[in-house]
Amino acid sequence: METEEYDVEKCLNIADELKAEGNEHFRAKQWEEALSKYRSALGHLPKRKQREQTPDAGKGKGREVDPEDEPEYEATESPANAETAETEEVPLTEAEVKCAKARAVLNANIGACYVKIGDHKEVVAACTAALRDDPTYVKALQRRASSNEQVGSWSSLSSAQEDYETLLKALPPDSPEVRSIKRSLQSLKPRIEAAQKQETAEMVDKLKGLGNSILGNFGLSTDNFQFVPNGQGGYSMNFVR
């Protein structure tokens, strides 16, 4: 056990050195170099294990939002353990807590690099990885929500809405970020509705195109079929010449 703990501490020390180098590159606006260092640091840490936990696990105190889009330089709070499940969890060891904390910070830093590069889908992926180790990690939630807004799809905007709602629960009521988060939530609602309508219409058009390509062989089209509400939550199909 002592040897295992020593190996973990050695990995953490190497990862911390690489993270510090990445921070220097980030401060110098060398985004790709910083990204490389953060990824290298992450590679020196044990991978996250799939664990089970009780419904109450993972409820931790949220971090204050950093107004600047900067990477984490220090991690001082313990991350929540894992994703919610209905079964009792074996507690994390001290070494696992340290590794989870380090992984969360590095993945959030990777997300910060992708923010600067402008690759918002990668920001979402990196912050999602960070949140697996720390579900109430405020910086990761904020970056993921902001980038999902930039992606702009129905599912992305809905995910941003969920993250902003989580932030409101995680942050203290007197946090200066609460007002801006509420504004973001208000602006998201019409965008989600518009994206839903647009994507639904596009899907219907594609289905109609597919249907017409098949029905055309029989001299028919989708215009020959009408769908009328049946009053029971479903539709009746009528054939029209």
Buried (B, 14 or more C-beta within 10 A) or exposed (E): EEEEEEEBEEBBEBBBEBBEBBBEBBEEEBBEBBBBBBBBBBEBBBEBEEBBBEEEBBEBEBBEBBEEEEBBEEBEBBBBBBBBBEEEBEEBEEBBBBBBBBBBBBBBBBBBBBBBEEBBEBBBBBBBBBBBBBBBBBBBBBBBBBBBBBBEEBEBBBBBBEBBBBBBEBBEEEBEBBEBBEEBBEEBEEBBEEBBEEEEEEEEEEEBEEBEEEBEEEEBBBEEEEEEEEEEEEEEEEEEE
